[in-house]
Amino acid sequence: MRSETPKDPNSPSTIRRPAPQHEVTKASENERDLLLQRVQPGLSGLIDGSLSSLAPIFAVVMSTQKPGYAFIAGLATAIGAGISMAFSEGLSDTGTVTERGNAWKRGVIVGGGTFLGGILHTLPFLIPDFLPALMVALAVVVIELLTLAWLRHRFFDVSFAWSLATVTLGGALISGVSIGLGALLGTAVAG
């Protein structure tokens, strides 16, 4: 049996050398570009779609208690908001001044995220019964809020608890207003 001598921690084979500065800088620039050009626009779209579409969907379902009507309202909202956000982002700057990359690519990302955020809690309203459709849609909203909080935590170093609190506050305010309006004014206005 051969006994191995312990490696010298200062030997050239065991010393960890930092990456050359230009590699670190390039990696930092690539990460920054990814955040500014892909992650932030996608997250912006998801947040907008997930939150802003709550109002029309839940107001319609609460006022009519007809999930099919809420589905139509949600589908129209998701498509319309997705197109609107795509154009808003695409026309907001050229990307050269802000160094955020091609504005139209960001627009497509924001618009796609907005559509996705709006359509996810719309799909449960394909369930024809009011209460089950509403319960599934609310469960989807909870999953969306948790996902949004995790994404903010993962990519922007915001605490998960703070992220969850802020997106939940936004979702609760919008849902509360839309459910309240739908329940209180729906029957009076819709007849």
Helices and strands as residue ranges (DSSP letters): H 21-34, I 35-39, H 40-52, H 54-64, H 67-92, H 103-120, G 123-126, H 130-156, H 160-190
